[in-house]
Amino acid sequence: MAKSTSSDAQMLIRSLRTAYAATPTNLKIIDLYVVYAIVTAVIQVVYMGVVGSFPFNSFLSGVLSCVGTAVLAVCLRIQVNKENKEFKDLPPERAYADFILCNLVLHLVIMNFLG
Amino acid sequence: MARNLRLLGFLALIYASLSISGAAVIRPINEAHQSAALELFVPINGSFGSLEETYEALKTFQILGVEKGAEISHATCPVVVEKLGSSLSTSKDLFHALRVNSILGCQIDSRTFEDVASKLQALIKDANSLLDFHYAVGGLLYIKDQGINVILSDADGTFHSIKALSQSDGRWRYDSNSAESSTYAAGIALETIAGVVSLADRKLDQSKIGIVKNDIVKLFDSIKSYDDGTLYFDEKHVDASEYKGPLSTSASVVRGVTAFATVASGRLNIPSDKMLGLAKFFLSIGIPGSTKDLFNQIESLSCLKNNRVSIPLILSLPSTVLSLTSKDQLKVEVTTVFGSAAPPLTVSLVQAFHSDSKDTPVLENQELQFDSENTIHYLDIIPLKLDVGKYTLIFEISLHDPENVNTYATGGRTSLMSFVTGSIKIDKAEIGILESGAGGSETLQKLDLSRDSTLSLSANHLQKLRLSFQLITPLGHNFKPHQVFLKLRHETNVEHIFVMESSARQFKITLDFLGFVERFYYLSGKYKIELTVGDAAMENSFLRALGHIELDLPEPPEKAAHPPPQPVDPYLRFGPKQEISHIFRAPEKRPPKELSLAFLALTLLPFVGFLIGLMRLGVNLKGFPSSTVPAAFSMLFHAGIAAVLSLYVLFWLKLDLFTTLKALGFLGVLLVFVGHRTLSYHASTTAKLKSS
C-alpha cells in the first residue's frame, strides 16, 4: 500500500513536471520571480526568529515588500496568461505597465516605512 | 533710587530714635535740609513740572538760600507769560503763574498785570467757593507786589462771602454745598481774609477782625498733641474725600494764622506754647522724603520765623552724648527755627535726673555760661561729679529783655535726654576651677581683662568653674552694665551663653557642670571661653577671649538630646550641586554584527538563484527594438525605472519624503510618457507579428 502511494506520488510529480514544461517561457519567468520573492521573505522571517523583532518596522517593511511584489507578480501572471478567458481583451503590455507602476508605489511606501 | 533709599534710611533712623527715646530729637534747620532739597527737587529738562510744583521748588530754595532762578527761568518763563496772556486760564492757573513769577521775575509788562488784575476782580464778584476766592485774592496780592495799584472794590462783601463758609468750631467749608468742614480749608480761608484786609481801600471794621480772631482761638482748641510736646492740626475725619495729612493741614493753618496776624492790628490770643509746639512738630519730622512735605515744612517754619504772634525759640543739644574721658562740656544751643541767633537770654539747668533714680535730682539749678563766639551755652560737667549713665535734663530759658517775653516763645521747661559715657575700670578679676562640695580648695588665678588671655583649664563634670570681677565707674561707684555674658563654645560650634549676676560689689558666676551636663548635650572636649561686658554708657565695652577649658563629661545615655544642627553657610547653596545619575532605558539587544552580515549575504542569495534560473530558461533580449527611436525610448524606459529605484535608495539613505516625492513626480511623469511610447510600440510590433 505504501509502495503504491509513493509510486502514485512519483507519478503525480512527473505529470506535474511534464505539464509545467508546457507553460510558455514568460509565465515561467514570472513564476521564478514569485519563488524568489517568497524565499527572500522566508529568510527574513527566519532572521527575525533568530535575533528578535527589534526594529519591528524594518522587519515588516522587508517582509511586506517581498510578499507585496509576489502578489503583484501573481496578478501579472493571471492577466498575461493566454488561457485565461477573462482577460482576453487586455493587452499584456498594459498589465506589465500596471505591474511596474504598482511595484514602484509599493516600494516607495516600503522605503518610507523602512526607517 | 539710591538717594531716596538713603533719605528713607535717614528718616527711619530719626523715627527709630523717636520711638526709642519717646522724645523727638529736635534740631533747627541746617545744611542737611539744603542738600535734601537739592536732591529732591531735580529739574527735568530745565523745569520742575507744573507751575504749582515749580513754585514749591523755587520757594523752598529761596528760603534755604539756594539760587536756582537762572536755571529755570529759560524754560519756565515762557509758560508763565503764556498763562498770564491767555484768556482761557482759570483763576488757579493765574494764581500759580503769578506766584512763580514773583520769585523768577520774568519780563512781563504792566499792561498784562493790569489785564490779569481786572480779570481776577471780575472773578471775585462771581466766586462762590473758597478756593476761587483764595486764588483770586492771592493773585491780586502778587500783582500788588509788582507795583501795580490794586484795590479790592467790595472788600466787605468778599469778607462776608468767605466768612459765611465758616463753622462754629473754627473750621471752614470749601463751598456752601459741601457738608464737611475742614481744618485745611480754615488755613486757606484765614490766608484769603488776610489778603482781603490788605487789599481793601479802607480799613475793615474792627468787629469783623475780632470775629475772625475768635474763630482762630476756636480753631486752636482743636489742636492735637504727641507725647513729646509737639502740637499739630489734623482733620476731624480721617476718611474725608480731600484728606491731607497732619503736615499739610498744620502748614496750611500756620500760613493762614501768621498771614492774618501780620495784617490784623492788636494781638491774637494764642498762647506762645502752641506756636512753639507747632514749630517743634515741623522740626521733629527731620528731613522729609517727598517734595511736598519738604516744601510744607520749610515754608511753615519760614512763616513761624518772623510771625507776629510769638516767635519760637528752639533749645537743642548739638550732641547728646558727653564723654567723661574726653572731658566734654554740656553744650546747649538756643536758636530760631532756622538756626539764626536768638535774643540775649540765659539758659539754666533746672534739674537733672539719672535714669536709676527718677525722683531725686542729681543736679539742681545750674546756670549755663554763654560763649558768644560760637553762640553756645555751656556747662562744665567734670566739677559736677556726674557719673556715667542716661540722664534727663530739664532746662529753662530766661530772656534778658522783659519786652521780648511777649514776642518770643521759650516754652517754659524743656526736657531733653543725654548720655554721659566714661571708661569703666575692671578690677579684681579671678577665674578658677573649684571642687564641688563646700570644703573645696579655691585655686583662683588672677585675670587681666584689658586684653585677651590664653588660659588652659580642665574640668570634669564634678567640678565648677568660677569667674568674678568688679566694675567701677570713673567716680568710684559700682557699675551695672546692660550686658554681662559668658559664652562657652564647643569645637563643633555649639554655644552656651550664661548671664552673670551681680551681687553688692562684684559680678560673679559659678558654673556647676554637674547640673549642666544635659544642657551641654554630653559633649566633651575643648570649649572656648568668651566674656562680653557692654553698656551704652561704657566707652570700653569689650568681648574678650579668655582661653579654653577641656571639659570631661560622662557618656550620653540612649535617649539624650542631640545638639542642635549648626547653621549651614548660606552661600553653600551657590556651590556645585549633587551629581544626578540619569536612568536611561536599557538599549535593545542587537545581534552581533557577523550574524547580521551572514544573513545579509543569505538574503542576496535568492537573487543569484533568480538570475541563474533566468539563464536556465533561456532569457534573451531578442524583443528589444532595433531601430533607433524606439530603442532610445526603450532605453529611457529602463533607465527611468532604474532612476526611480535609485531615488528610493537615496530616500532611504538621506533624503526626506518631500524631496523624494518632488523628484518622483518629475521622474514619474517622464516614465509614464516614455513607458507609454515603448509599450505601445512593443504592442504594435507584437500585433504585426501575430497577424503576419
Interface residues (C-beta under 8 A of the other chain):
Chain A: T25 K28 I29 L32 Y33 Y36 V39 T40 I43 Q44 Y47 V50 V51 G52 F54 P91 E93 R94 Y96 A97 I100 L104 H107 L108 M111 N112 L114
Chain B: E588 K589 R590 P591 L595 S596 F599 L602 T603 L605 P606 F607 G609 F610 G613 L614 L617 G618 V619 I641 V644 L645 Y648 V649 F651 W652 L657 T660 L664 G668 G675 H676 L679 S680 H682 A683 T686
